[in-house]
Structure formats: C-alpha cells, structure tokens
C-alpha cells in the first residue's frame, strides 16, 4: 500500500523560507515520478514541481522557478521541497503526489498521479 505523508508546513513571513518533506512508503522513489501540487482557497489545485522518474529531470511551474527547489533523499525515501523567497500568493495547501510511470505530457496534470498525500498548509503573511 502506497502512503505519502507531508510535513513541514507552517506560517512564515513574506521573503522567508520553508522546507516541506514527503515521506513515501509502499513504492520505490527512484522508480517513481514525485510531484508537488498546491491548492489555494477558492482555486484549482495547480502543479508546482516534479522529479521525473525516467530522465531524472526536475520541472517547475513558472510561478516558482528560481525560488523553489525539489530534491530526493533516496536513503530516506523522502521528497523535499525547499521554498525560498516566499510570497503571499504561495499560500496554499501543498500536496505530494507520486506515479509509478507517467508520460511527459501528463507531468503537470493531477490525473497522471494515482497516489496523494493528505497535504500540509503553508501560509505566507505579507
């Protein structure tokens, strides 16, 4: 059974940093594409970043490029999202997602990921 558990959310001032973690079990993260999505109040869930399982590349939404960094700790089976230069518009519930196999055209789509965590709240005060 696949389980994804996010942690690290909280309240931070604009310009600050937070580090989110996603502990994965029931799958091999080196063989899985691992993504972060977020959902702000009243808005659709949106793609943030993904580490592709096959080519190893990391893809980012334009809104977070240069500020957020995704990485993987294979020994701990954990995906990490380092968020710097946080803005009020980054306020959202952040979700970790995983897929055993996913084609490039689906990387930014929720429908490509069968496994999801419960989410962690990030609030950025301006």
Residue pairs with C-beta under 8 A, 6 or more apart in sequence:
1 26
2 24
2 25
2 26
2 27
2 98
2 115
3 24
3 25
3 26
4 22
4 23
4 24
4 96
4 97
4 98
4 115
4 116
4 117
5 22
5 23
5 117
5 118
6 20
6 21
6 22
6 94
6 95
6 96
6 117
6 118
6 119
6 120
7 20
7 21
7 22
7 23
7 120
8 18
8 19
8 20
8 21
8 120
9 18
9 20
9 94
9 120
9 121
9 122
10 18
10 121
10 122
10 123
11 123
11 124
11 125
12 18
12 86
12 122
12 123
12 124
12 125
13 124
13 125
14 86
14 87
14 88
14 124
14 125
14 126
15 85
15 86
16 86
16 124
17 82
17 83
17 84
17 85
17 86
18 83
18 86
18 122
19 80
19 81
19 82
19 83
20 36
20 80
20 81
20 83
20 94
20 96
20 120
20 122
21 78
21 79
21 80
21 81
22 34
22 36
22 78
22 79
22 80
22 81
22 96
22 117
23 76
23 77
23 78
24 32
24 34
24 77
24 78
24 79
24 96
24 98
25 77
27 98
27 100
27 115
29 72
29 74
29 77
29 78
29 79
29 98
30 53
30 72
30 74
31 53
31 100
32 53
32 98
32 99
32 100
33 50
33 51
33 52
33 53
33 54
33 98
33 99
33 101
33 102
33 107
33 112
33 113
34 50
34 51
34 53
34 70
34 72
34 79
34 96
34 97
34 98
35 47
35 48
35 49
35 50
35 51
35 96
35 97
35 98
35 99
35 107
35 113
36 48
36 49
36 50
36 70
36 79
36 81
36 94
36 95
36 96
36 97
37 45
37 46
37 47
37 48
37 94
37 95
37 97
37 110
38 45
38 46
38 48
38 90
38 92
38 93
38 94
38 95
38 122
39 45
39 46
39 92
39 93
39 95
39 119
40 89
40 91
40 92
41 92
43 92
45 95
45 110
46 61
47 61
47 107
47 108
47 109
47 110
48 60
48 61
48 64
48 68
48 81
48 94
49 58
49 59
49 60
49 61
49 64
49 68
49 70
49 81
50 58
50 59
50 70
50 107
50 108
51 57
51 58
51 70
51 71
51 72
51 79
52 58
52 59
52 102
52 104
52 107
53 99
53 100
53 101
53 102
58 70
59 107
59 108
60 68
60 70
61 108
63 89
64 83
64 90
67 83
67 84
67 85
67 86
68 81
68 82
68 83
68 84
69 81
69 82
69 84
70 79
70 80
70 81
70 82
71 79
71 80
71 82
72 78
72 79
72 80
73 79
73 80
79 96
81 94
83 90
83 122
86 122
86 124
87 124
87 126
88 124
88 125
88 126
89 124
90 122
90 124
91 122
91 123
91 124
92 121
92 122
93 119
93 120
93 121
93 122
94 119
94 120
94 121
94 122
95 116
95 117
95 118
95 119
96 116
96 117
97 110
97 113
97 115
97 116
97 117
98 113
98 114
98 115
99 112
99 113
99 114
99 115
100 114
102 112
102 113
103 112
106 112
